[in-house]
Amino acid sequence: MPRGLPRATLLESLRLAATLVPPGTPHVTRGRDPLRARALLATLETRYGGRPVLVRGLRGRVLLILSKRDAVRVLTEDDDAYAPTLDERPFGLPTDVLRPRFIEIAREEAAALTEGVVDHARLNACWQRVARRCVYGDGAADDEELTRLLEGVTRAGRWRARRRQEILSGRYDARIIDHLRRAEPGSLAGLIAETPESESRALMQAAFWMMGLGASAAGLTQTLALLAAHPAHRKAARKNPDHLRACLREGLRLWPPVPALARITTTETEWYGSPLPAGTTVLVPIAAHQRSPRLPYANTFAPEIWLDGTAADEWWARPGCGGVHLTLAVGTAFLAAVLGAARPKPVGRLISQHRPLPHAIDLSRLRVTMRPLRRDPPGG
């Protein structure tokens, strides 16, 4: 390994492993503390002058990116030297043609959330129906086992339970194949069927989209809770779709579902005069940058930054791939349908507009009470 780059000490590596939320895991993971991770990253940035640091990981050394300049270099879409890991890799499907249908699905399913107490479990179950219908069609709407298998595969991979992951993956793939064979029109499965691909690549595409759409449930729960606690933004969001989209993006900034981005070097690269071998994992802790104390709005709900150009100047707010745009459009339509029929009122004080927002959020404790909006009778 290169000698010119600073190397984290064993203690620093252990502390990072204990606090930093790795790619592919939820923002809140038992035993992980995002606030402590930010403090540790700030210490490393000061100690090593902002240069990337080689950290000892479970699968070899990882290059940890600390500065904005280096993060931009790694994440730029114009540089093929840094390839996304498999779970972040996009596929070139013309999904824009399906956007109207997906928005219609989101509005239909959101009708189930306009009364009573809505917690993350309830919203997630509703949103997973949206994801299944979008990816595989209406025939998959009630296939809750498909979602449970995906969650099991993800959990097993996170804990590196190889044997269990293989068993669950086999069951999951078999279920995907059945849905793909139906190739229901108006779904991603139907679109995949129109594209000449191998079965393995079709499986990867379907799994990628299902995972991406499904993971958005956390952001939707967070945004709904934020809107319940911020009446002014809620009123603006009901009137203006752009403001609602900004609220969703802000909910995702505050507690991102993917708190760290990983890239793999495809060729030997040079860092500060030292060579880095191909096949090295490069880790960008994006959540730490999105809530950096240098940002005046770091710990506040500030949808306006996505409307007035403030966020446009931040590298972590880059536009994203087509899948991101599609998910934002569908998620915004989902929330619009909920807010158009009912008013959310906060339950508890986990989120408040009168104090800084917490660095970590426990989704299981987030809940709102939905009160249906009064409608004037016809002719009244």
FIBAMI-12750 format. One record per residue (C-alpha): residue in three letters; x, y, z. Coordinates in steps of 0.25 Angstrom, whole numbers. Layout:
N
 resn    px    py    pz
  ALA     X     Y     Z
...
END
This chain:
380
 resn    px    py    pz
  MET     0     0     0
  PRO     5    14    -2
  ARG    13    21     8
  GLY    11    35     5
  LEU    -4    35    10
  PRO    -7    36    25
  ARG   -11    23    32
  ALA   -21    23    43
  THR   -16    17    56
  LEU   -22     4    60
  LEU   -30    11    71
  GLU   -35    21    61
  SER   -39    10    51
  LEU   -46     3    63
  ARG   -53    15    67
  LEU   -58    18    52
  ALA   -63     4    51
  ALA   -71     6    64
  THR   -77    19    60
  LEU   -78    21    45
  VAL   -90    16    38
  PRO   -85     8    26
  PRO   -91     8    12
  GLY  -104     0    10
  THR  -109     2    24
  PRO  -120    10    31
  HIS  -116    24    37
  VAL  -119    18    51
  THR  -112     5    53
  ARG  -111    -1    67
  GLY   -98     2    73
  ARG   -95    13    63
  ASP   -95    28    67
  PRO   -94    38    56
  LEU   -91    50    65
  ARG   -79    43    70
  ALA   -75    39    56
  ARG   -75    54    52
  ALA   -67    58    64
  LEU   -57    47    60
  LEU   -56    51    46
  ALA   -54    65    50
  THR   -42    61    58
  LEU   -36    53    47
  GLU   -38    64    37
  THR   -30    73    47
  ARG   -20    63    50
  TYR   -17    59    36
  GLY   -19    73    29
  GLY   -31    69    22
  ARG   -24    58    13
  PRO   -31    45    11
  VAL   -27    34    22
  LEU   -25    20    20
  VAL   -33    12    30
  ARG   -33    -3    33
  GLY   -46    -9    29
  LEU   -51   -23    30
  ARG   -48   -25    16
  GLY   -35   -18    15
  ARG   -31    -4    15
  VAL   -41     7    11
  LEU   -38    21     7
  LEU   -46    30    16
  ILE   -50    44     9
  LEU   -50    56    18
  SER   -50    68     9
  LYS   -60    74     0
  ARG   -49    75   -11
  ASP   -46    60   -11
  ALA   -61    56   -10
  VAL   -64    64   -22
  ARG   -52    57   -29
  VAL   -57    43   -25
  LEU   -72    45   -28
  THR   -71    53   -41
  GLU   -79    45   -52
  ASP   -68    49   -62
  ASP   -57    40   -56
  ASP   -58    25   -59
  ALA   -47    22   -49
  TYR   -57    22   -38
  ALA   -68    12   -40
  PRO   -80    11   -31
  THR   -82    -2   -23
  LEU   -93   -11   -28
  ASP  -104    -6   -19
  GLU  -102     8   -24
  ARG  -100     5   -39
  PRO  -110    11   -48
  PHE  -116     4   -60
  GLY  -120    11   -73
  LEU  -135     9   -74
  PRO  -144    20   -80
  THR  -152    21   -68
  ASP  -158    35   -71
  VAL  -169    28   -79
  LEU  -174    21   -66
  ARG  -174    33   -57
  PRO  -189    37   -59
  ARG  -193    23   -56
  PHE  -184    22   -44
  ILE  -190    35   -39
  GLU  -204    30   -40
  ILE  -200    18   -32
  ALA  -194    26   -21
  ARG  -207    35   -20
  GLU  -215    22   -20
  GLU  -207    16    -8
  ALA  -206    28     0
  ALA  -221    28     2
  ALA  -219    18    13
  LEU  -211    28    22
  THR  -221    39    23
  GLU  -227    35    36
  GLY  -222    31    50
  VAL  -208    30    55
  VAL  -197    27    45
  ASP  -184    22    49
  HIS  -173    17    41
  ALA  -177     3    41
  ARG  -191     7    35
  LEU  -185    17    25
  ASN  -174     7    21
  ALA  -184    -4    18
  CYS  -192     5     9
  TRP  -180    10     2
  GLN  -175    -4    -1
  ARG  -188    -7    -8
  VAL  -184     5   -17
  ALA  -170     0   -19
  ARG  -175   -14   -23
  ARG  -186    -9   -32
  CYS  -176     1   -39
  VAL  -165   -10   -41
  TYR  -174   -22   -44
  GLY  -188   -18   -46
  ASP  -201   -19   -39
  GLY  -200   -34   -38
  ALA  -189   -32   -28
  ALA  -196   -22   -19
  ASP  -200   -32    -8
  ASP  -186   -40    -9
  GLU  -181   -36     5
  GLU  -172   -48     5
  LEU  -164   -42    -6
  THR  -161   -30     3
  ARG  -158   -38    15
  LEU  -148   -47     7
  LEU  -141   -34     2
  GLU  -140   -29    16
  GLY  -135   -42    20
  VAL  -124   -43     9
  THR  -120   -28    13
  ARG  -119   -32    28
  ALA  -111   -44    25
  GLY  -101   -37    16
  ARG  -100   -26    27
  TRP   -96   -36    37
  ARG   -88   -44    27
  ALA   -96   -57    29
  ARG   -92   -63    16
  ARG  -100   -76    17
  ARG  -113   -70    21
  GLN  -111   -59    10
  GLU  -109   -69    -1
  ILE  -122   -77     4
  LEU  -130   -64     4
  SER  -125   -59    -9
  GLY  -129   -72   -16
  ARG  -143   -71   -11
  TYR  -143   -56   -14
  ASP  -138   -58   -28
  ALA  -148   -69   -31
  ARG  -159   -59   -27
  ILE  -154   -48   -35
  ILE  -153   -57   -48
  ASP  -168   -61   -46
  HIS  -171   -46   -46
  LEU  -162   -43   -57
  ARG  -168   -53   -66
  ARG  -182   -47   -65
  ALA  -175   -34   -71
  GLU  -187   -26   -67
  PRO  -189   -14   -75
  GLY  -187     0   -68
  SER  -177    -6   -59
  LEU  -162    -7   -59
  ALA  -163   -22   -61
  GLY  -170   -19   -74
  LEU  -159    -9   -78
  ILE  -148   -19   -75
  ALA  -155   -29   -83
  GLU  -154   -20   -95
  THR  -139   -18   -93
  PRO  -130   -30   -98
  GLU  -123   -34   -86
  SER  -118   -47   -79
  GLU  -127   -53   -68
  SER  -116   -49   -58
  ARG  -116   -35   -62
  ALA  -131   -34   -62
  LEU  -130   -39   -48
  MET  -120   -29   -44
  GLN  -128   -17   -50
  ALA  -141   -22   -43
  ALA  -134   -23   -30
  PHE  -127   -10   -31
  TRP  -140    -2   -34
  MET  -148   -10   -23
  MET  -137    -6   -13
  GLY  -136     8   -17
  LEU  -151    11   -17
  GLY  -153     3    -4
  ALA  -142    10     4
  SER  -149    23     2
  ALA  -159    20    12
  ALA  -150    25    23
  GLY  -149    39    16
  LEU  -164    39    15
  THR  -167    36    29
  GLN  -157    47    33
  THR  -162    57    24
  LEU  -177    55    29
  ALA  -172    57    43
  LEU  -165    69    40
  LEU  -177    75    33
  ALA  -185    72    45
  ALA  -176    80    54
  HIS  -174    92    44
  PRO  -188    97    40
  ALA  -183   108    31
  HIS  -175    99    23
  ARG  -187    89    23
  LYS  -197   100    17
  ALA  -187   104     7
  ALA  -184    90     3
  ARG  -199    87     1
  LYS  -200    99    -9
  ASN  -187    97   -16
  PRO  -181    84   -21
  ASP  -168    90   -23
  HIS  -168    93    -8
  LEU  -172    79    -4
  ARG  -161    73   -13
  ALA  -151    82    -5
  CYS  -157    78     8
  LEU  -155    63     4
  ARG  -140    66     0
  GLU  -138    73    13
  GLY  -143    61    21
  LEU  -134    53    13
  ARG  -122    62    16
  LEU  -125    62    31
  TRP  -125    47    32
  PRO  -120    41    19
  PRO  -124    27    16
  VAL  -110    25    10
  PRO  -101    32    20
  ALA   -88    28    13
  LEU   -85    26    -2
  ALA   -74    15    -6
  ARG   -66    15   -19
  ILE   -57     5   -24
  THR   -44     9   -32
  THR   -44     3   -46
  THR   -30     6   -49
  GLU   -18    11   -41
  THR   -20    25   -36
  GLU   -10    36   -30
  TRP   -13    43   -17
  TYR    -4    54   -12
  GLY     7    48   -20
  SER     5    33   -15
  PRO    -1    22   -24
  LEU   -14    15   -19
  PRO   -16     1   -25
  ALA   -28    -2   -34
  GLY   -39    -9   -26
  THR   -38     0   -14
  THR   -50     4    -7
  VAL   -52    19    -5
  LEU   -62    23     5
  VAL   -69    37     5
  PRO   -77    39    19
  ILE   -87    48    12
  ALA   -96    49    24
  ALA   -85    56    32
  HIS   -84    67    21
  GLN   -99    69    20
  ARG   -99    72    35
  SER   -86    79    36
  PRO   -85    90    47
  ARG   -80    99    36
  LEU   -94   100    30
  PRO  -102   110    37
  TYR  -115   102    34
  ALA  -108    88    38
  ASN  -118    84    49
  THR  -130    92    45
  PHE  -142    88    35
  ALA  -138    98    24
  PRO  -146    94    11
  GLU  -143   108     5
  ILE  -128   104     2
  TRP  -134    95    -9
  LEU  -142   106   -15
  ASP  -132   119   -14
  GLY  -120   113   -20
  THR  -113   110    -7
  ALA  -112    95    -8
  ALA  -108    96   -23
  ASP   -95   101   -18
  GLU   -92    89   -10
  TRP   -86    76   -16
  TRP   -94    67    -7
  ALA  -107    72   -13
  ARG  -103    68   -28
  PRO  -115    65   -37
  GLY  -113    50   -36
  CYS  -117    39   -46
  GLY  -130    37   -53
  GLY  -134    27   -42
  VAL  -133    38   -32
  HIS  -141    48   -40
  LEU  -152    37   -42
  THR  -152    33   -27
  LEU  -153    48   -23
  ALA  -165    50   -33
  VAL  -173    38   -28
  GLY  -170    41   -13
  THR  -174    56   -15
  ALA  -187    51   -21
  PHE  -189    41   -10
  LEU  -188    52     1
  ALA  -196    62    -7
  ALA  -208    52    -7
  VAL  -206    50     8
  LEU  -206    65    11
  GLY  -217    68     1
  ALA  -227    59     9
  ALA  -222    61    24
  ARG  -214    69    33
  PRO  -203    62    41
  LYS  -201    66    56
  PRO  -189    62    63
  VAL  -189    51    74
  GLY  -178    54    84
  ARG  -167    64    84
  LEU  -156    56    76
  ILE  -156    66    65
  SER  -158    81    69
  GLN  -157    94    61
  HIS  -152   101    74
  ARG  -139    93    76
  PRO  -128    87    68
  LEU  -132    74    61
  PRO  -125    62    66
  HIS  -113    56    58
  ALA  -120    42    59
  ILE  -134    39    58
  ASP  -141    26    63
  LEU  -152    23    52
  SER  -159    14    61
  ARG  -163    26    70
  LEU  -167    35    59
  ARG  -182    36    58
  VAL  -193    46    54
  THR  -208    47    56
  MET  -215    49    42
  ARG  -228    58    43
  PRO  -236    58    30
  LEU  -238    71    24
  ARG  -253    76    24
  ARG  -259    77    10
  ASP  -270    87     7
  PRO  -282    79     2
  PRO  -286    81   -13
  GLY  -292    94   -15
  GLY  -289    98    -1
END
